[in-house]
Every structure is written in C-alpha cells, then in structure tokens.
C-alpha cells in the first residue's frame, strides 16, 4: 500500500498520511498553515520508520478514513513530557511551613497571586479576530470515468488536464490554479459518487462563458440553466458535467 506523507507548515512536528497524492483530504482544522509534501511511502517496506509513528496504525487509519494525522516523534514527546512534568512538580509543590518563634522578625510575607494588569485583559478583548484568506481551501470533484471527465473539463475550462494515478484503483486530474489560491481536482475512486443535489461549485470561465456552455453539450454534459446575470457578481450558467455533477460556470 502506498501513502503520501505531508508535513504541517504551522506545526512542523505534525505529519499527515493520505492516500491522495495531493493530500486534498487532510484536515485543515488541525493544520491552519497548509500541508507540504514530504515523500511517497510504500508501507510494505517499513517506510514509516523515520516518521516516529506506528506503521500498522497508519495503514489501518488510511484504509479506513483515507488519511491519518499524528504529532511529534516519540523522542520529542518524551522530552517535552519530562519538561512539563518537572515544571508541574515545581509549581504544585506546597510551600514548606516552618515553625518560628512569634518574636522572629524574618517571617516571610504571604504569597499573593499575580493578577495580569487590566491593559493586557483589555487588549485581549479588543484584538480583532483573524480569519483565513479563503474558507474553501480545496475541493474534489468525484467522477466515474476519469478519461471522460478529463475530456469534458479540458474542453469546458479551455485548458489541458492531465490524468495521474493516485494509488490502487484511484486516479485524479488537477484543475489549474495559481500558488496560494484555492484549487481542486477530479477524483475517480471506489467511493466517488457524483451528485446533482450537493453543494454548488463555481468554476472560473471568465471571458469565455458562452464557449464553455457550448462545450458542455458537445462533451456529454447538460445545460440546466443557460447564461444569466447574478448582478452585481457577474454571470453564470448551471450545468451537469459528463459524470452527473451539478456545477456553475462563472464569468465577470
């Protein structure tokens, strides 16, 4: 079994294994900075030995869910745990009570808890909430026939898509996108089920919407709603692709 290993940009000690070459199914809520590809690993050759994770666990979870995420390596975990334990002993150790004569002048004053100054609390209340640049970070379009879907989307989007193998019984084709922008791909797998009732995905056909609509029916799709205005947000047409997915073609 092959898996693709990625490293979290925001948390360098966090890794993820995916059955997808793009890692498109790795959770974004656990890694806000995105995932960087590390290497492709063949699990039958003990390839996970260098990543500080049990290989059997990775294989079991990837087969079950399609992905698996784990934290820092065991060595680093033990070290950090030891540090935390030491600090905890120091912080939780009760003060030693010593009996001294009442007339002794060097009695230690009682320890009072430190309260953060009001300025810090006010700053925390008024700090703006930071939101990610895009709420949508990636999308997979399920297809039944990857070759047919590649022909359809290449014609509709006016660009050449390339089919790639992404594992046993799985194939994909990346949709063109610039670095740092939302991207997606076509995915053919055993659990890929195209739908015309799910979320409506808008694809960019800016400047060539009419050509894209004409290409839909020429390549096995269906026009559900021809070009129409959605002012002030431009124009769109709603179509079924060659696989039965409902998508919107958009242009300014």
C-alpha positions in Angstrom: 0.0 0.0 0.0 1.3 3.5 -0.9 0.6 6.6 1.1 1.7 10.2 0.7 3.3 11.9 3.7 2.9 15.6 4.3 4.3 18.0 7.0 2.2 20.8 8.6 3.6 24.2 7.8 2.3 25.8 11.0 3.3 22.8 13.2 6.5 21.3 11.9 6.3 18.3 14.3 2.9 17.3 12.9 2.6 14.9 9.9 -0.2 13.5 7.9 -0.5 10.5 5.6 -3.0 10.5 2.8 -4.0 8.1 0.0 -4.2 11.1 -2.3 -1.1 12.4 -3.9 -2.3 16.0 -3.4 -3.2 15.4 0.3 -6.5 17.1 -0.5 -8.4 15.1 2.2 -6.0 16.1 5.1 -7.9 18.1 7.8 -7.3 21.8 7.7 -8.7 22.4 11.2 -5.6 20.7 12.6 -3.1 22.5 10.4 -4.1 26.1 9.6 -1.0 26.8 7.5 -1.5 24.0 5.0 0.4 20.8 4.2 3.8 20.4 2.4 4.5 17.2 0.6 7.4 15.1 2.1 7.5 11.8 0.2 5.7 8.8 -1.1 6.0 5.8 1.1 5.4 2.1 0.4 4.1 0.7 3.7 5.2 -2.9 2.9 8.8 -1.8 3.1 8.7 -0.3 6.6 8.8 3.2 5.0 7.3 5.0 8.1 10.2 4.2 10.4 11.7 7.7 10.0 8.5 9.5 10.9 8.1 8.3 14.5 4.7 6.6 14.1 3.4 3.0 14.2 3.2 1.8 10.6 0.3 -0.6 11.3 -1.7 2.3 12.7 -1.1 4.5 9.7 -2.1 1.7 7.3 -5.3 0.9 9.3 -6.4 4.5 9.5 -5.7 5.4 5.9 -7.6 2.3 4.7 -10.5 3.3 7.0 -10.6 7.1 6.5 -8.3 7.9 3.7 -5.9 9.8 5.9 -4.2 9.8 9.3 -2.5 12.7 11.3 0.0 12.3 14.1 2.0 14.6 16.3 5.7 14.9 17.2 8.1 12.0 17.3 8.2 9.7 20.4 11.7 11.0 21.3 10.5 14.7 21.3 7.3 13.7 23.0 9.2 12.1 25.9 11.4 15.1 26.2 8.6 17.6 26.2 6.6 15.4 28.7 9.6 15.3 31.0 9.9 19.1 30.9 6.2 19.6 31.6 6.4 17.1 34.5 9.3 18.9 36.1 7.6 22.3 35.8 4.4 20.8 37.3 6.3 19.5 40.3 7.8 22.9 41.0 4.6 24.7 40.5 2.4 22.3 42.5 4.8 21.8 45.4 3.2 23.1 48.6 5.2 25.7 50.5 7.2 24.3 53.4 5.8 25.5 56.7 8.4 26.2 59.3 7.6 27.0 62.9 9.4 30.0 64.1 9.1 31.9 67.4 6.5 34.6 67.5 9.1 37.3 68.1 11.1 36.3 65.0 11.3 39.4 62.6 12.1 37.5 59.4 8.8 35.9 58.8 8.2 35.6 55.0 5.2 37.6 53.8 2.3 35.6 52.4 2.4 34.9 48.7 -0.3 36.6 46.7 -1.3 35.5 43.2 -0.2 37.8 40.4 -3.1 39.3 38.5 -2.5 40.4 35.0 -2.7 44.2 34.5 -6.0 45.5 33.1 -4.3 46.7 30.0 -3.5 43.1 28.9 -7.1 42.0 29.5 -8.4 44.9 27.6 -6.0 44.2 24.7 -7.2 40.6 24.6 -10.9 41.7 24.4 -10.3 44.2 21.7 -8.0 42.2 19.4 -9.6 41.6 16.0 -10.5 38.0 15.1 -8.2 36.8 12.3 -9.9 34.7 9.6 -8.3 32.7 6.9 -7.9 34.2 3.5 -10.2 31.5 2.0 -12.8 29.5 3.8 -12.6 26.9 1.0 -9.1 25.5 0.7 -9.5 22.6 -1.7 -12.2 20.6 -3.5 -12.5 17.1 -5.1 -15.0 16.6 -7.9 -16.0 12.9 -7.9 -16.1 11.2 -11.3 -17.0 7.7 -12.6 -14.8 7.8 -15.7 -11.6 9.8 -15.3 -10.8 9.8 -19.1 -14.3 11.1 -20.0 -14.2 13.7 -17.2 -10.7 14.9 -18.4 -12.0 15.4 -21.9 -15.1 17.3 -20.6 -13.3 19.6 -18.2 -10.4 20.3 -20.6 -13.0 21.5 -23.2 -15.2 23.4 -20.8 -12.3 25.2 -19.0 -10.3 25.7 -22.1 -7.1 24.1 -20.7 -5.5 20.7 -20.9 -5.9 18.4 -17.8 -3.6 15.5 -17.2 -4.7 12.2 -15.6 -2.5 10.8 -12.8 -2.6 7.6 -10.8 -3.1 8.3 -7.1 -3.0 4.7 -5.8 -4.5 1.4 -6.4 -8.0 1.8 -8.0 -7.7 5.6 -7.9 -6.9 8.3 -10.5 -7.1 12.0 -10.4 -6.6 15.1 -12.6 -5.6 18.5 -11.2 -7.5 21.6 -12.2 -5.3 24.6 -13.0 -4.7 27.1 -10.2 -2.1 29.5 -9.1 0.0 29.0 -6.0 -1.7 30.4 -2.9 -5.2 30.2 -4.4 -8.0 27.6 -4.0 -7.5 24.6 -6.2 -9.1 21.2 -6.8 -9.1 18.0 -8.8 -11.1 15.3 -10.4 -11.1 12.1 -8.4 -12.1 8.6 -9.5 -12.2 6.0 -6.7 -14.4 3.3 -5.3 -16.3 5.8 -3.1 -16.6 8.6 -5.6 -20.3 9.3 -6.1 -21.2 12.2 -8.4 -24.3 14.2 -7.4 -26.5 16.9 -8.7 -28.0 17.8 -5.3 -24.9 18.6 -3.3 -23.1 21.9 -2.8 -22.9 24.1 -6.0 -19.3 24.6 -7.1 -18.5 27.6 -9.2 -15.7 27.2 -11.8 -14.0 30.2 -13.4 -14.7 30.6 -17.2 -14.1 34.4 -17.1 -14.2 35.9 -20.6 -15.3 32.6 -22.3 -18.6 31.7 -20.6 -20.5 31.3 -23.9 -17.8 29.0 -25.3 -17.8 26.9 -22.1 -21.6 26.5 -22.2 -21.4 25.3 -25.9 -18.7 22.8 -24.9 -20.9 21.3 -22.2 -23.4 19.5 -24.5 -20.6 18.7 -27.1 -18.8 16.6 -24.4 -21.6 14.7 -22.7 -23.0 17.3 -20.3 -26.4 19.0 -19.9 -27.2 22.7 -19.6 -29.6 23.1 -16.7 -29.7 26.9 -16.7 -28.2 28.9 -19.6 -26.1 32.1 -19.1 -27.9 34.6 -16.8 -27.0 37.6 -14.6 -26.3 37.3 -10.9 -25.5 41.1 -10.6 -23.5 42.5 -9.1 -21.4 39.3 -9.2 -21.3 38.8 -12.9 -22.9 35.9 -14.9 -23.3 32.2 -14.5 -24.7 29.1 -16.2 -25.6 25.9 -14.3 -24.8 22.6 -15.9 -24.4 18.9 -15.3 -20.9 17.6 -16.2 -20.3 14.4 -18.0 -20.4 12.5 -14.7 -23.6 13.8 -13.3 -22.3 16.6 -11.0 -24.1 19.9 -10.9 -21.6 22.8 -11.3 -21.8 26.5 -12.1 -19.7 28.2 -14.8 -18.9 31.8 -13.8 -17.7 34.9 -15.5 -17.5 38.6 -14.6 
